[in-house]
């Protein structure tokens, strides 16, 4: 076994060991899904950052910038970082106060069990899309450091992520997130410093970045096209269950808010490193057949064995810290909100095992998607867009107003996802599918809400 492969295997084994050790403290469903609601500011901040900073930021965004450059429609890390900041300013504290574990829990309390189940059925695919992106990226990393072909590497990656997530749950997740975040920042920082030295310091790096910025034509999208590009990650993820679950796991509403703000700021700062590497990549590694191999190839050709192992571990950290969150979310929605009748009759131990079974099922679905895909960013777009328009509308009205009920919520959820499916999957040349789905969901909620309010209003007595 090569030193590189041995180092990666030991790193993954260490993550497993932590997960298994922490799993001994998992006694209840709250422990498994929201870490017993006892996170302090430091753990919550690094956990939000590590959860958000996944394969799309490292592998996908760097590859996309390598091939297309930076334009006004480049959303990584800018839009997704801003998304976390908005979540902290607007949604984190109110959602913590709701005491819900999942978004669908909130919908059950605010609207009805019917809305809860429809919302859960829309949210589960988004988590699986996101998990599929991480599994594919994990496979890319494994195939770059071993002789395993891409398909087998994806299968190995899926197996590792399923077993890792099922073992410890959220309690394990937030503890390993701290280690993974530190490893990620260190690994990206070391690679950036090595590349900076190769380019001749700050002046040479600035020249290379300027070349990268000038090498691609400006985007031809107009104002609505730019708005579509930014609305998808911001509106599509601002109430993402993966980040909100960290807010729910915090000790207080104040910690939930500040952790989201801190995680967003850290995400923006560290996310500039893949942007830099993507811009200077064409000078260092011209004509890459697969742009998503940029970071793995830079590490393989520029770093010593020790630092290469450290960098690969950092990328694996980014992937594991994200994929375990997505699988936990899919499992929590399935166990708590779709199988609610069966779930409520079980004891604590049986609920935890049901949750682990849900992780395995979601992981297998993510594996199937990853095996048939040709890129990371496509899954991220699906995760941001599928059903999220109606979710955002219902969460916003549900948390901050008493307007609207079951009928308006169901109409918003179904209208939003229907317009997205038609515009994004069936009519692939349709302009602005996400803006249209957001408008459809908002209009449906308001119109049906007004109509049901009028029908339920008392009829005035005749004179």
ABEGO torsion letter per residue (X at the ends): XBAAAAAAAAAAAAAAAAAAAAAAABABAAAAAAGGGABBAAAAAAAAAAAABBAAAAAAAAAAAAAAEBBAABAOAAAAAAAAAAAAAAAAAAAAAAGBABAAAAAAAABBAAAAAAAAAAAAAAAAAAAAAAAAAAAAAAAAABABBAAAAAAAAAAAAAAAAAAAEAAAAAAAAAAAAAAAAAAAAAAAAAAAAAAGEAAAAAAAAAAAAAABBBBABBAAAAAAAAAAAAAAAAABAAAAAAAAABABAAAAAAAAAAAAAAAAAAAAAAAAAAAAAAAABBGBABAAAAAAAAAAAABBAAAAAAAAAAAAAAAAAAAAAAAAAAAAAAAAAAAAAAAAABBAAAAAAAAAAAAAAAAAAAAAAAAABABAAAAAAAAAABGAAAAAAAAAAAAABABEBAAAAAAAAAAAAAAAAAAAAABAABBGAAAAAAAAAAAAAAAAAAAAAAAABBBBBBX
